[in-house]
């Protein structure tokens, strides 16, 4: 549905700061107007109502989200229904089935959804980028606006240029566009210039570019081959992991089964650490070049110190970055095992836990899900994060069991087939 969803999710997680973080989870989470959260706030729940103040970023994954309070940094929302009537001093990034914005946004908006309504009370200080199915814009944006949707209705005030792409475009009074208006559509837009619509700049109508049949066919074949190759590679890699580290694979899958929300939070934290390692690696690589340049000058001691620090940091961060990449890739395989097990268990109660056929079935299901236009990218990233969290928890649990066995001088038993044969 929505082009660029991977960018949204990347921004969602990359906004996590180095400071402290608060986590909330449950069925109903209510941050009352008496609450003042001094850190970033992460919430995983069914229904979330935020009436208080969050000093840092707000990151929410829920079925229904209402933000009536104040977020002093940015807000990142994943929900079925989202309504904002409060104040966000930073940027709003949102993926929701339906969203209504009737509050203040101090910076920009990046939104993906089905039904999106920017109400007449909404004020956005900077740019607006929206992609959806039906979009209504009645609010005020002080910079450029970019909207791509099937149906677009615009009656708000825009301080910059406007770019619209859709099948049906209606610009109705009292719409005011202080820059240029460009729209791409097969049909001419309905612009009520006689009824009070104001466009200060130029108005341009462009027809959508049509792809050649051979381009579409070639892309489809290439996509099928790539998807099949990735599925086969993941299946072979999963078989190797199950052969050489069955205990860890079983325990990682078991963590997803019993501690799903904890695994999701752990995966998110692992991504933050992974991003920090990449940043430190880049800085260390630059620092070693600077240090080498300083070795031949008057700042020789400073250059030697820079080189020494870089020599220590580059191997550590390189290993951490590679390990992080492997864990996130393997997270998809663990989640496939988790998915395949539950599908087989729904048909046969006394099924074994973690088998090759469950892995193959899970990978097929996930491959089909990842194939969904645009939404599949979101699923891929989220599933990899959750699976990575399960791996980290599984490794930790296995290490604890091994340590306890060594303390009492008992040889640890061979890995079980999972939570044993359920229904046996």
C-alpha positions in Angstrom: 0.0 0.0 0.0 2.5 2.5 1.0 5.8 3.3 -0.7 8.7 4.1 1.6 7.5 2.2 4.6 10.9 0.8 5.4 12.1 4.4 5.8 9.4 5.0 8.3 10.3 2.0 10.4 14.0 2.9 10.3 13.2 6.3 11.5 10.9 4.9 14.2 13.7 2.9 15.8 16.6 5.2 15.0 15.1 8.0 17.1 15.9 6.2 20.3 18.4 8.3 22.2 21.4 7.2 24.2 19.6 8.3 27.4 17.3 6.3 29.7 14.1 4.7 28.4 10.8 3.8 30.1 8.7 0.8 28.9 5.0 0.2 29.4 3.0 -2.7 28.3 -0.5 -4.2 29.0 -4.0 -4.2 27.7 -4.9 -0.6 28.7 -2.1 1.9 29.2 -3.1 5.4 30.4 -0.5 8.2 30.9 -2.6 10.6 32.9 -2.2 14.4 33.0 -0.4 13.9 36.4 2.4 11.9 34.8 5.6 13.6 33.6 8.0 11.1 31.9 11.5 12.4 32.0 12.9 9.9 29.4 11.9 8.3 26.1 8.7 6.3 26.5 8.0 3.0 24.7 4.5 1.4 24.9 3.2 -1.9 23.7 -0.5 -2.3 24.4 -4.0 -2.7 23.1 -5.2 0.8 23.9 -3.0 3.7 24.7 -4.1 7.1 26.0 -1.4 9.7 26.6 -2.6 12.8 28.5 0.6 13.6 30.3 4.0 15.0 29.3 6.8 13.0 27.8 10.2 14.7 27.9 11.8 12.5 25.2 10.5 10.5 22.3 7.2 8.6 22.4 7.1 5.2 20.5 3.9 3.3 20.6 2.6 0.0 19.1 -1.1 -0.5 19.8 -4.5 -1.1 18.3 -5.8 2.3 19.4 -3.7 5.3 20.3 -4.9 8.7 21.6 -2.3 11.5 22.3 -3.9 14.4 24.1 -0.9 15.5 26.1 2.6 16.8 25.1 5.6 15.1 23.6 8.6 17.3 23.8 10.6 15.3 21.2 9.2 13.2 18.4 6.3 10.7 18.3 6.4 7.4 16.4 3.1 5.6 16.2 2.0 2.2 14.9 -1.7 1.6 15.4 -5.0 0.6 13.8 -6.6 3.8 15.0 -4.7 7.0 15.9 -6.0 10.4 17.1 -3.8 13.3 18.0 -5.3 16.4 19.7 -2.3 17.4 21.9 1.2 18.8 21.1 4.2 17.2 19.6 7.2 19.5 19.6 9.2 17.3 17.2 8.3 15.1 14.2 5.3 12.8 13.9 5.9 9.5 12.1 2.8 7.4 11.9 1.6 4.2 10.3 -2.1 3.6 11.0 -5.2 2.2 9.3 -7.1 5.4 10.2 -5.5 8.6 11.6 -7.0 12.0 12.7 -4.6 14.9 13.4 -6.2 17.8 15.3 -3.2 19.0 17.3 0.1 20.8 17.0 3.2 19.4 15.3 6.4 21.4 15.9 8.3 19.9 13.0 7.3 17.6 10.1 4.8 14.8 9.5 5.5 11.5 7.8 2.3 9.3 7.6 1.2 6.1 6.0 -2.4 4.9 6.3 -5.7 4.0 4.8 -7.9 6.9 6.0 -6.0 10.0 7.0 -7.6 13.3 8.1 -5.6 16.4 8.9 -8.3 18.4 10.7 -8.8 22.2 10.6 -7.3 22.5 14.1 -4.0 20.9 13.0 -0.9 23.1 12.7 2.3 21.6 11.2 5.3 23.9 11.4 7.3 22.2 8.6 6.8 19.7 5.8 4.0 17.1 5.4 4.5 13.8 3.6 1.4 11.5 3.4 0.7 8.3 1.5 -2.6 6.5 1.8 -5.9 5.6 0.3 -8.2 8.5 1.2 -6.6 11.7 2.5 -8.4 14.8 3.7 -6.2 17.9 4.5 -8.1 20.7 6.2 -5.3 22.0 8.5 -2.4 24.4 8.3 1.1 23.4 7.0 3.8 26.2 7.0 6.0 24.4 4.5 5.7 22.0 1.5 3.0 19.3 1.3 3.4 16.0 -0.5 0.4 13.7 -0.7 0.0 10.4 -2.7 -3.4 8.7 -2.4 -6.3 7.4 -4.4 -8.7 10.2 -3.3 -7.4 13.5 -2.1 -9.4 16.5 -0.7 -7.5 19.7 0.3 -9.1 22.7 1.9 -6.3 23.9 4.3 -3.6 26.5 4.2 -0.2 25.6 2.8 2.8 27.9 3.2 4.9 26.2 0.5 4.6 24.1 -2.6 2.0 21.3 -3.0 2.6 18.0 -4.8 -0.5 15.7 -5.2 -0.7 12.3 -6.9 -4.0 10.4 -7.1 -7.0 9.4 -9.1 -9.5 11.9 -7.7 -8.2 15.3 -6.5 -10.5 18.0 -5.1 -9.2 21.4 -3.9 -12.0 23.2 -2.3 -12.5 26.6 -0.5 -11.0 28.0 1.6 -7.8 26.3 0.4 -4.8 28.6 0.2 -1.5 27.5 -1.5 1.2 30.1 -1.2 3.6 28.2 -3.5 3.2 26.1 -6.7 0.7 23.4 -7.2 1.7 20.3 -9.1 -0.6 17.3 -9.4 -0.2 14.0 -11.2 -3.4 12.2 -12.2 -5.2 10.7 -15.2 -8.1 13.0 -14.5 -8.1 16.8 -14.2 -8.3 18.0 -10.6 -11.3 19.9 -9.4 -9.9 23.2 -8.2 -12.5 25.7 -6.9 -10.8 28.9 -8.0 -14.2 30.6 -8.5 -15.4 29.6 -5.1 -12.5 30.9 -2.9 -9.5 28.7 -3.6 -6.2 30.6 -3.8 -3.0 29.4 -5.6 -0.3 32.0 -5.5 2.2 30.1 -7.6 1.9 28.1 -10.9 -0.5 25.2 -11.3 0.8 22.2 -13.3 -1.0 19.0 -14.3 1.1 15.9 -15.2 -0.1 12.6 -16.5 1.2 9.5 -14.7 4.0 7.6 -16.4 2.9 4.3 -17.8 5.2 1.3 -17.6 5.9 -0.7 -20.7 4.5 -4.3 -20.6 7.9 -5.9 -21.0 9.2 -3.8 -18.0 6.3 -5.1 -15.8 6.8 -8.8 -16.9 10.5 -8.7 -16.4 10.3 -7.2 -13.0 7.7 -9.8 -11.9 9.9 -12.7 -13.0 12.9 -11.2 -11.3 11.0 -10.7 -8.1 9.7 -14.3 -8.1 13.3 -15.7 -8.6 14.7 -13.4 -5.9 12.0 -14.3 -3.4 12.5 -18.1 -4.0 16.3 -17.8 -3.7 16.0 -15.9 -0.4 13.5 -18.5 0.9 15.9 -21.4 -0.1 18.9 -19.7 1.4 17.1 -19.0 4.7 15.9 -22.6 4.8 19.4 -24.0 4.3 20.8 -21.6 6.9 18.1 -22.6 9.3 18.9 -26.3 8.8 22.5 -25.7 9.6 21.7 -23.8 12.7 19.3 -26.5 13.9 22.0 -29.1 13.3 24.8 -27.4 15.2 22.9 -25.3 17.8 19.6 -27.0 18.3 19.4 -26.1 22.0 19.7 -22.4 21.3 17.2 -22.5 18.4 14.7 -24.4 20.6 15.2 -21.9 23.5 15.0 -18.8 21.3 11.7 -20.1 19.8 10.4 -20.9 23.2 11.2 -17.4 24.4 9.0 -16.1 21.6 6.2 -18.5 22.7 6.3 -17.5 26.3 7.8 -14.0 26.4 6.8 -12.4 23.2 6.6 -8.8 24.4 9.9 -9.1 26.3 11.5 -10.4 23.1 10.1 -7.4 21.1 11.6 -5.0 23.7 14.9 -6.8 23.7 15.1 -6.7 19.9 14.4 -3.0 20.0 17.2 -2.4 22.5 19.5 -4.6 20.4 18.8 -2.4 17.4 19.7 0.7 19.4 23.0 -0.9 20.4 23.7 -2.0 16.8 23.2 1.6 15.5 25.5 2.9 18.2 28.2 0.4 17.2 27.9 1.4 13.6 28.2 5.1 14.6 31.3 4.4 16.7 32.8 2.3 13.9 32.5 5.2 11.5 33.9 7.7 14.0 36.8 5.3 14.8 37.6 4.9 11.1 37.7 8.7 10.6 39.7 9.1 13.8 42.5 6.7 12.6 42.9 8.7 9.4 43.1 11.9 11.3 45.6 10.3 13.8 47.9 9.1 10.9 47.8 12.6 9.4 48.8 14.2 12.8 51.7 11.8 13.4 53.9 13.7 11.0 53.2 17.1 12.5 53.6 18.9 15.8 50.6 17.1 17.3 52.4 13.7 17.2 51.3 12.7 20.7 47.6 13.6 19.9 47.8 11.6 16.7 49.3 8.6 18.4 46.5 8.7 21.0 43.9 8.9 18.2 45.5 5.9 16.4 45.7 3.9 19.6 42.0 4.5 20.4 40.9 3.6 16.9 43.0 0.4 16.9 41.1 -0.7 20.0 37.6 0.5 18.9 37.6 -0.7 15.3 37.9 -4.5 15.9 35.4 -4.3 18.8 32.7 -2.4 16.9 33.4 -4.4 13.7 32.7 -7.7 15.5 29.7 -6.2 17.2 28.3 -4.9 13.9 28.8 -8.2 12.1 27.3 -10.2 15.0 24.3 -7.8 15.1 23.7 -8.3 11.4 23.8 -12.0 11.8 21.4 -12.0 14.7 18.9 -9.8 12.9 19.0 -12.1 9.9 18.6 -15.2 12.1 15.7 -13.5 13.8 13.6 -14.1 10.7 14.4 -17.8 10.8 13.5 -18.1 14.5 10.2 -16.3 13.9 9.6 -18.7 11.0 10.0 -21.6 13.4 7.6 -19.9 15.8 5.1 -19.3 13.1 5.3 -22.8 11.6 4.9 -24.5 15.0 1.7 -22.6 15.8 0.2 -23.4 12.4 1.0 -27.1 12.7 -0.2 -27.1 16.3 -3.5 -25.6 15.2 -4.0 -28.7 13.0 -2.4 -31.3 15.3 -2.2 -30.8 19.0 0.5 -33.3 19.8 3.1 -31.9 17.3 6.8 -31.7 18.0 8.5 -28.4 18.8 10.9 -26.9 16.3 11.3 -29.2 13.2 12.5 -28.7 9.7 9.0 -28.8 8.2 7.8 -26.2 10.7 10.8 -24.0 9.5 9.9 -24.5 5.9 6.2 -23.8 6.5 7.0 -20.7 8.5 9.4 -19.4 5.9 6.8 -19.9 3.1 4.1 -18.0 5.2 6.5 -15.2 6.0 7.7 -15.0 2.4 4.1 -14.5 1.2 3.6 -11.9 3.9 6.8 -10.1 2.9 5.5 -10.1 -0.6 2.6 -7.7 0.3 3.2 -4.4 -1.4 5.1 -2.0 1.0 3.5 -3.5 4.1 5.7 -6.5 3.7 8.8 -4.3 4.3 7.4 -3.3 7.7 6.6 -6.9 8.6 10.1 -8.0 7.6 11.8 -5.4 9.8 9.5 -6.0 12.8 9.7 -9.8 12.6 13.5 -9.7 12.4 13.7 -7.4 15.5 11.3 -9.6 17.5 13.2 -12.8 16.4 16.5 -11.2 17.3 15.1 -10.4 20.8 14.1 -14.1 21.1 17.6 -15.2 20.2 19.3 -12.9 22.7 16.9 -14.1 25.5 17.4 -17.8 24.4 21.2 -17.5 24.5 21.0 -15.8 28.0 18.7 -18.6 29.3 21.0 -21.4 27.9 24.1 -19.7 29.5 22.3 -19.5 32.8 21.4 -23.2 32.7 24.9 -24.2 31.7 26.4 -22.1 34.5 24.0 -23.7 37.1 24.9 -27.2 35.8 28.6 -26.5 36.1 28.2 -25.1 39.6 26.6 -28.3 40.9 29.0 -30.5 38.8 26.2 -32.1 36.7 26.5 -32.6 33.0 23.7 -30.6 31.3 21.1 -32.8 29.6 20.8 -32.9 25.8 18.5 -30.3 24.4 14.8 -31.1 24.7 12.5 -31.0 21.7 11.0 -27.8 23.1 8.2 -27.4 25.6 8.1 -31.2 25.3 5.4 -32.9 23.3 2.4 -30.8 23.9 -0.8 -32.8 24.2 1.1 -36.1 24.6 
